Amino acid sequence: MKSLFRKLVKFNSLLNASPWSLINSKFNKIDYYVSDFFAFRLDGYETVFIAENNLALLLGQHIKCTHLFHFFDLKGNACGLVETKDDKFSYRLEINESITNGIEVGSFTHHIKYSDVVLEKYSELLTDISFQHRGYTGFRRSKDFGYSYMHGNFGGLYFDKHNRLKSLARLRGKHIYTPQLIIKSGYSYDFLFSNPTSKSISIKFFLLNNNSLENIEEVLLPPYATHKTKLNIARISSDCNISWETNLPVGRCIVFEYNSDYFDVFHS
């Protein structure tokens, strides 16, 4: 009896900690390639994306594919689509407002399609493979700065046979996330969050300063929405940190750190 109880407790702990839907990830075979959920910024920033051709990389040879990029605005609504063919190991996409229909901040997915001829030729190799598209997103504030690149953070998004957006991600119980960084005076910070799930999520932000805890913002993100929280240079009088309570499957976000002479972007 005690052994069964321990197993149930362990299973419940794993279930609460897992960012993936148990049913989709363990019991259903997903016949679609999945994508991380990437962010773009055009509000004084430039954004580029390096999309990988997974099968070409796997085989070590050029394989023609179709790259598909779906873009979403801050509320999670579709706002753009790019479709292009290429056979190289990677494809560089320069994101601009003509692609996003004037939207300056949001998120996007990257998927790949191969022709029936290619799929048939490599069918044995692809039998037990489902590609996860991670790629690299580059941001810069001006041509005086180089691009800062980061790989995908989290997603598990795919389009089903009816071209409906689906997610393998699941909401977790509320948990506190404190990034491993020091928020320094003399800098400003932007924190960019995207919701990769099919349900709304909540985020409550706290400023940790001199052993005090200040509630600075609380937001609700609809499915596939994006939110940006700012800490301006005038608000940061001394070294401090930020923390957030959320039911996001993965608590990390994208951090932009900058002042007039410096710029960097990284995962929290």
N, C-alpha and C positions, 0 to 999 in steps of 0.2 A: 504493500500500500504506500509506504514512504517512497519507494523507488518510483512508482507511478506519479506521485505528487511532485517529486523533483523533476521528472520529465515534463510534466505539464507546466511547471513554473519556468523551466528552461525554454520550452517551446513558446510560452507567452512572452518571455523576455526577448527572444529572437524575433518574434512577430512584431512587437512594438518597436524594435530597433531597426527593422528592415525598411529601406526606402522603396522596395519593390512590392507590387501586388503579388501576394502568394499564389493566387489562382492563375494569373497570367504568366508569371515567371516559372512556376513549378509544374503546372498541370496542362496548360495550353501551349501548343507549338505555334509560335509566331512566325509566319511565312513572309514577313516583311522586314526590311532593314530598318533599324531604329536610329534615331538621331538624338544627340544632346540638344539642349535648348540654349542657343547662343544669343548674346545681346549685341545691339548696335547703338552707336551714338553719332549723331550728326549735328548736335547742338553746340557748335564750336569745336567739334572733333571730326576727325576722319576715321573711318572704319574700313578695314580690308579683312577678307577671310580667305584662308588657304584650305581648300577642300581636297580631301584625299580620295584617290581612286583605289578603293580597297583591293579589288581583284587584281589590278595591275601591280600593286605593291606586293601582294601575296605571290604572284607568279614571276615578278621581276621582269615584266615585259609590258609594252604598251597595249592596252585593251580599250576599245572605244566604249564610252558610256554616255549617259545623259545625266548631267547634274541638275537637281531640282532644289531651288531655294524658296521656301515659303516664309513670308514676313508678317509680323503681327504688331499692332500698335500697343500703347500703354494699357488699354482696356482688354487686350487679348483678341481683338478683331483682326481678321486677315486684311492686310493692306498692300500686298505685293507678291509677285511671283516671277522668278527668273528661271528659265530653262535653257541650257546650253549643252552642246556636245563637245567632247574632248577625249583624247586617248592617252594623255600624259599621266604621270604618277600623281600630280596635283594640279589644281586649277586655282588661280588667284582672282577673286571677285572684289572689285572696288564698289562698295555700297554707297549709293547717293540717293538724293531725294526723288529723283525720277523713278528709281526702283521701288521706293517705299511710298510713293504717292504723297510726298511732302511731309511724311512723318519723320520726326527728328530722333526719337528714342523709342526703342522697342526690342523685339526679339525675333529670332528666325530659326528655322530648321534646315538641315541639308540631307537630302536623300539622293540615291543613285539608282538608275535603271540600266539594265543591260539588255541587249537584243535577245530574242529567242534563240538565235544561232549561237551566241556566246554562252547562254545558259545551258543549252543542250551540249555544247562541246565540253563544258567543265561541270556537268551535272553531278558526276561522282564526287568531285572535290567539294561541291557546294551542298551536298546532301545534309551535312550536319553543321553547316556554317550559317550564322546570321550576323551580318556585319553591323557593327556599332560605329556610327559616324561621329568622330570627335573633332577633328580639324583644329585649326589655330586661328584665333581672332586677334587682329592687330589694331591698336588705337594710337592716335597721336593728336596733340592739341594744335600744332602748327608745323610748318615745314622746318622750323628751327629745332624741333625735337624729332628723334627717331621714333619708329613704331615700337610700342611695347606689346609683346605677344603673349597669349595664354591659350592653353588647350581647353577643350570643353569641360564644363563642370559637372553637369548632370542633366538627364532628360528622359530617355526611354520613350520618345515619341515616334509614332509611325502613322501612316495613312492606310486605312483598310481598303478592300476591293471596291468600296463605294466612295472612295476618296474622302472619307471622314477622318479627322484627326483623332487619334487615340493615344492613351498614355499607359505605360507600364508602371508609372510611379504611383505611390499611395501616400495619403496623409499619415503622419505619425501623431502620437500623443504630444501635447505641448512640452517643449523642452527649451532650456536656455542655452544659447550659443554665445561664447565670448571669443572673438578672434585673437590670434597670437600676434598682436602688433601694438605698438605704442603710438597713440595719436599725439603728434608733437605740435607745440606752438610754432607759429610761423608758416603753417601749411593749412590747406583746405582739403576736405575729404568728401567724396561722393561714394555712396554705397548703392549698388544696383542689384536688385532682386528680380528674378523671373519665376513665375509659377508654372511648373511643368506638369501639373496635375489637372484632372477634369473637374475638380471641385475648388471652391474658394478657400483661401488660406488667410490666417491672421498673423500679423507681425507687430509686436510691441517693442519699442526701442527705449533703451536706458543709457544715460551717460554716467560713467563711473569716474568720479573725480574726487580725490582727497578723501577716500572712504565714504563718500556720499553717493547716493543713487538718485538720479533725476529722470523721471519719465518724460521723454521728449517728443514721442509721436506714436500713434497707433493707426495701422492701416489694415484694410481688407482687400486682398488681391483676388479678382475673379480668375477663372481658368485661363491659363496662357497669358496672363497679364504681366506687366513689368512695373516696378516702382523704384524711384530714386530718392534716397534720403541724403541730405547735405549737412555737413558741419563746416560752416564758414570760418575763415581764419580769425575773424573778430570774436568768435565765440570760444575759441580755445586759448585760455590764458596760461595754461601749464600742461605738462604731459598728463594724459588721461587715457581712457579707453571707452569703447562702446560695447553694449551687449544687447541681445534681442531674444525675446521669447516668441516661439513660432511653432506651428505644426507642419512646416515645410519638411519634405522627406529628407533633404540634405540642407543643413543650416547655413552653408557657406554662401557668400555672395561675391560680386566683383567690387574691388576697392580701387578708387582713383585717388591718388595722392599727388598734390601739386601746389606750386606757388609760381611767382613770376619767372623763376629761373630753373624750375625743376618739374619733372612729370614722371609718374610711374603708374602702372596698373598691375594688379595681381589678385589672386583668390584670397579671401579672408581665411 
